[in-house]
């Protein structure tokens, strides 16, 4: 009987390693955490102290989780009156997750550096996923005279009932904004 329990436990642990299609249960849980926020808006604040972020730090920061499915979540990020940014987190063909930055002008057309981001290279955790810059973005940054961004690593965290965080790191650069999930600004229909 004890041997059966050990075998059952081993099988359960091996099932947690990945799902069909290479999907990791940590990433499924992460997407579920995002979906649980769908239809809600939250205020945020810059928690890092880089001088390059002074304008962000002085602005009202609001994220709105919307257009949610098991495979994609869109999160418009407003900086004051600037509504040009949307974070798009989706599943990719390799079974991992992708983060893209959708930048639009006031008429809704792609604006400036658009659709840059990266893909996960590990399962991460149910609370944190990291997205190293992808090849498309390296080419975009190089062509757009932003070579410093070719080593970017973005991270998104969801700590249910506590905080949501968006982060950018590279050599000599760390930007992080956190949103208070305990106090939604408005609850809207999914």
MARDRENLO-646456 format. One record per residue: x, y, z of N, C-alpha, C in turn; residue in one letter. Coordinates in pm, whole numbers, padded with zeros to 5 digits, always signed. Each point is the difference from the previous one (the first is absolute). Example, Ala and Ser with C-alpha at 12.3 -4.5 7.8 and 13.67 -1.06 7.14 Angstrom:
<rs>
+01319-00569+00780-00089+00119+00000+00090+00120+00000A/-00035+00105-00072+00082+00119+00006-00077+00109+00073S/
</rs>
This chain:
<rs>
+00082-00120+00000-00082+00120+00000+00086+00126+00000X/+00109-00002+00082+00090+00115+00007+00065+00023-00135X/+00035-00108-00071+00063+00011-00130-00095+00064-00101X/-00127-00031+00007-00100+00060-00090-00010+00150+00027X/+00003+00041+00126-00006+00142+00034+00122+00074-00054X/+00119-00062+00008+00122+00062-00051-00008+00014-00151X/-00046-00104-00069-00014+00005-00146-00101+00107-00040X/-00112+00008+00070-00102+00101-00030+00056+00140+00020X/+00077+00020+00106+00060+00132+00025+00101+00035-00110X/+00080-00096-00042+00098+00024-00107-00071+00036-00130X/-00110-00069-00029-00074+00030-00123-00060+00140+00007X/-00051+00037+00116-00058+00134+00016+00106+00106-00019X/+00120-00021+00055+00107+00097-00016+00045+00010-00144X/+00010-00112-00070+00042+00005-00140-00104+00071-00084X/-00125-00010+00034-00106+00069-00073+00011+00150+00017X/+00059+00044+00111+00015+00143+00024+00113+00062-00082X/+00089-00081-00054+00115+00053-00075-00045+00076-00123X/-00093-00054-00075-00052+00070-00117-00131-00064-00042X/-00072+00073-00079-00128-00046-00052+00017-00030-00148X/-00100-00062-00064+00009-00024-00144+00032+00131-00074X/+00083-00012-00103+00039+00119-00074+00111+00077+00067X/+00063-00058+00102+00110+00066+00069-00043+00105+00099X/-00129+00012+00027-00048+00102+00093+00034-00037+00143X/+00044+00098+00076+00033-00020+00140-00118+00039+00088X/-00028-00078+00104-00112+00034+00088+00021+00135+00069X/+00125+00041+00022+00025+00130+00060-00053+00112-00090X/+00018-00018-00130-00047+00102-00093-00152-00002-00014X/-00060-00119+00010-00147-00006+00003-00053+00074+00122X/+00063-00020+00115-00042+00068+00123+00020+00151-00015X/+00111+00041-00060+00027+00142-00022-00109+00063-00087X/-00034-00067-00110-00106+00052-00087-00134+00004+00074X/-00026-00098+00084-00124+00000+00080-00001+00118+00096X/+00116+00032+00059+00008+00117+00090-00033+00128-00078X/+00053+00012-00123-00031+00117-00082-00148+00005-00033X/-00057-00113-00040-00141-00004-00036-00090+00035+00117X/+00042-00032+00121-00079+00034+00119-00013+00151+00017X/+00089+00077-00062-00003+00146+00010-00078+00065-00114X/-00048-00080-00094-00063+00052-00119-00117+00094+00032X/-00002+00112-00071-00107+00097+00018+00028+00100+00110X/+00115-00011+00065+00030+00091+00111+00114+00096-00037X/-00001+00115+00065+00105+00102-00017+00065+00021+00135X/+00132+00028-00004+00074+00019+00124+00099+00115-00016X/+00017+00077+00107+00099+00107+00003+00135-00058+00037X/+00103+00064-00053+00135-00048+00028+00094+00113+00034X/+00122-00040+00034+00104+00098+00028+00136-00059-00035X/+00090+00087-00043+00137-00041-00028+00068-00023+00135X/+00064-00115+00015+00066-00032+00128+00153+00001-00013X/+00052+00022-00120+00144+00014-00020+00034+00148-00005X/+00128+00032+00007+00039+00140+00015+00088+00053-00113X/-00001-00063-00115+00080+00045-00113-00050+00137-00045X/+00092+00095-00019-00038+00135-00043-00075-00001-00133X/+00026-00100-00084-00068-00008-00130-00150-00021+00014X/-00044-00039+00117-00142-00029+00022-00074+00111+00074X/+00061+00116+00012-00061+00108+00077-00138+00039-00054X/-00015+00007-00132-00131+00036-00056-00106-00105+00034X/+00038-00127-00010-00093-00106+00038-00037+00013+00148X/+00099+00023+00083-00022+00006+00145-00094+00114+00039X/+00000+00108-00079-00088+00114+00029-00140-00016-00059X/-00018-00098-00087-00127-00017-00070-00092-00098+00071X/-00129+00013-00030-00097-00099+00048+00016-00123-00088X/+00024-00115+00060+00019-00125-00072-00119-00091+00024X/-00060-00048-00108-00116-00087+00010+00014-00113-00101X/-00028-00122+00046-00006-00114-00093-00143-00052+00000X/-00040-00054-00115-00136-00052-00016+00013-00139-00062X/-00036-00102+00073+00011-00137-00051-00128-00031-00077X/+00017-00035-00129-00119-00022-00083+00032-00092-00117X/-00101-00027-00080+00015-00087-00116+00072-00128+00040X/-00058-00071+00096+00063-00116+00061-00051-00131-00057X/+00094-00092-00015-00033-00139-00034+00109-00087+00064X/-00016-00129-00010+00102-00090+00055+00133+00016-00074X/-00004+00052-00123+00121+00011-00082+00054+00141-00016X/-00074+00103+00040+00048+00137-00016-00071+00094+00094X/+00077+00095+00053-00055+00107+00085+00063+00131-00046X/-00082+00101-00019+00048+00132-00039-00016+00093+00119X/+00106+00080+00025+00000+00089+00116+00043+00140-00044X/-00097+00086-00035+00036+00139-00029+00062+00063+00125X/+00108+00076-00022+00073+00066+00107+00001+00149-00030X/-00069+00079+00082-00011+00144-00021+00097+00073+00091X/+00072+00094-00059+00093+00086+00073-00053+00141-00013X/-00068+00048+00103-00070+00128-00010-00106-00010-00108X/+00001+00094-00094-00096-00002-00111+00047-00084-00118X/+00121-00053+00007+00056-00080-00108-00054-00143+00007X/-00082-00035-00098-00062-00133-00003+00056-00083-00116X/+00126+00022-00034+00057-00063-00119+00053-00141+00023X/+00010-00045+00125+00067-00126+00029-00096-00110+00041X/+00025-00120-00052-00073-00120+00044+00099-00114+00010X/-00001-00068+00114+00079-00122+00016-00088-00116-00045X/+00054-00086-00085-00073-00116-00050+00077-00125+00043X/-00063-00082+00081+00061-00124+00045-00079-00114-00061X/+00071-00087-00073-00069-00108-00071+00083-00127+00001X/-00065-00108-00031+00071-00128-00017+00066+00001-00136X/+00117-00065-00009+00067-00007-00129+00005-00144-00051X/+00047-00017-00121-00001-00132-00065+00091-00100+00068X/+00099+00047+00075+00092-00090+00069-00056-00048+00133X/-00118+00047+00038-00062-00041+00125+00027+00094+00115X/+00081+00102-00022+00028+00098+00104-00090+00121-00011X/+00045+00111+00055-00075+00125-00003+00082+00107-00071X/-00070+00095-00058+00061+00114-00069-00056+00128+00060X/+00086+00099+00018-00042+00135+00037+00034+00091-00117X/-00098+00074-00048+00023+00100-00104-00051+00134+00048X/+00061+00107-00052-00038+00137+00032-00065+00060-00124X/-00128+00027+00009-00078+00056-00110-00008+00151+00021X/+00074+00077-00082-00001+00146+00010-00078+00056-00117X/-00098+00086+00030-00088+00057-00103-00009+00151+00013X/-00018+00067-00113-00022+00144+00003-00148+00025+00033X/-00041+00126+00019-00139+00028+00037-00104-00052-00099X/+00040-00021-00127-00092-00053-00100+00000-00152-00003X/+00081-00064+00084+00002-00145+00007+00100-00069-00090X/+00087+00078-00067+00101-00058-00088+00126-00034+00081X/+00073-00106-00040+00127-00030+00067+00088+00124+00002X/+00065+00024+00113+00074+00124+00021+00140-00029+00051X/+00100+00055-00070+00139-00013+00046+00041-00146+00011X/+00073-00030+00105+00038-00139+00026-00127-00073+00042X/-00038-00100-00075-00129-00067+00018+00018-00151-00006X/-00066-00069+00088-00008-00146+00003+00131-00066+00043X/+00077+00070+00081+00122-00059+00053-00032-00080+00126X/+00090-00089+00036-00021-00080+00120+00087-00124+00000X/-00050-00105+00063+00079-00122+00010-00083-00119+00040X/+00067-00113+00007-00063-00128+00033+00063-00059+00127X/-00079-00072+00074+00053-00069+00117+00098-00108-00047X/+00102-00026+00082+00095-00107-00031-00001-00107+00109X/-00085+00021+00100-00018-00100+00106-00146+00004+00042X/-00038-00094+00085-00139-00007+00047-00035+00115+00093X/+00101+00065+00059-00028+00107+00094-00079-00053+00118X/-00085+00086+00055-00085-00042+00111-00142+00049-00025X/-00091-00043+00082-00139+00043-00014-00013+00150+00026X/+00100+00059+00069-00005+00142+00034+00091+00088-00086X/+00105-00056-00063+00096+00082-00075+00044-00070-00128X/-00004+00076-00109+00048-00046-00129+00099+00103-00055X/+00112-00048-00054+00102+00088-00058+00006-00021-00151X/+00023+00111-00073-00004+00001-00145+00125+00067-00056X/+00107-00076-00026+00119+00058-00065-00034+00047-00141X/+00065+00106-00043-00025+00059-00132+00011-00107-00110X/-00091+00006-00097+00002-00096-00110+00075+00058-00121X/+00027-00085-00100+00079+00041-00116-00068+00113-00079X/-00133-00007-00015-00072+00107-00070+00027+00135+00067X/-00006+00001+00134+00018+00125+00074+00143+00050-00007X/+00098-00091+00001+00140+00041-00016+00017+00072-00133X/-00056-00055-00108+00006+00065-00131-00071+00135+00002X/-00117+00004+00062-00078+00124+00008+00077+00107+00077X/+00056-00035+00116+00075+00096+00080+00125+00047-00073X/+00068-00090-00068+00120+00036-00074-00035+00096-00113X/-00102-00032-00078-00043+00087-00110-00056+00133+00051X/-00061-00002+00119-00061+00120+00056+00094+00083+00085X/+00130-00024-00012+00102+00074+00073-00020-00009+00152X/-00036-00120+00046-00016-00025+00144+00076-00127+00040X/+00130-00008-00038+00074-00124+00025+00014-00035+00148X/-00013+00097+00087+00009-00027+00143-00110-00098+00045X/-00110-00004-00074-00113-00086+00036+00015-00144-00048X/+00107-00032-00070+00016-00134-00057+00030-00108+00104X/+00017+00040+00124+00022-00098+00108-00112+00004+00104X/-00110+00063-00034-00112+00012+00095-00051-00136+00047X/-00039-00004+00126-00077-00112+00055-00117+00064+00075X/-00121-00034-00042-00120+00049+00066-00052-00109+00093X/-00069+00041+00103-00065-00096+00089-00137+00055+00036X/-00093-00092+00020-00133+00034+00048-00028-00090+00118X/-00052+00060+00107-00034-00075+00120-00146+00022+00035X/-00063-00105+00048-00136+00009+00053-00001-00073+00133X/-00019+00077+00105-00015-00057+00135-00146+00021+00038X/-00084-00103-00022-00145+00016+00016-00039+00068+00131X/-00090+00097-00014-00050+00072+00115+00100+00097+00061X/+00117+00016-00066+00103+00090+00053+00049+00099-00105X/+00089-00048-00090+00060+00091-00096+00016-00064-00138X/+00003+00088-00099+00039-00032-00137+00123+00087-00024X/+00103-00055-00063+00120+00079-00029+00043-00023-00145X/+00051+00107-00059+00063-00003-00132+00142+00051+00021X/+00096-00070-00061+00140+00033+00026+00081-00008-00129X/+00098+00087-00012+00098-00002-00108+00138+00003+00063X/+00087-00092-00046+00140-00001+00047+00094-00016-00119X/+00114+00065+00012+00116-00019-00087+00118+00063+00074X/+00117-00009-00055+00117+00059+00066-00027+00148+00030X/+00024+00040+00121-00015+00139+00045-00142+00054-00013X/-00099-00090-00001-00140+00046-00012-00092-00094+00074X/-00084+00055+00084-00104-00078+00067-00121+00091+00016X/-00109-00038-00061-00127+00072+00011-00103-00098+00051X/-00077+00042+00101-00105-00086+00054-00117+00087+00045X/-00120-00042-00044-00122+00065+00045-00087-00107+00063X/-00060+00033+00113-00087-00093+00072-00140+00057+00011X/-00098-00089-00009-00141+00036+00006-00063-00069+00119X/-00083+00073+00073-00066-00051+00120-00126-00076-00038X/+00004-00132+00013-00116-00082-00036-00106-00004+00110X/+00029+00058+00115-00099-00001+00109-00105+00109-00019X/+00022+00090-00098-00089+00115-00014-00028+00030-00147X/-00085-00082-00066-00032+00026-00141-00064+00137-00016X/+00032+00068-00110-00057+00132-00026-00143-00013-00048X/-00027-00104-00078-00135-00021-00052-00014-00146-00039X/-00115-00053+00026-00029-00138-00042-00095+00009-00119X/+00041-00058-00112-00085+00004-00118-00029-00143-00045X/-00097-00014-00085-00036-00132-00051+00115-00059-00078X/+00014-00131+00011+00104-00069-00075-00042-00004-00141X/
</rs>
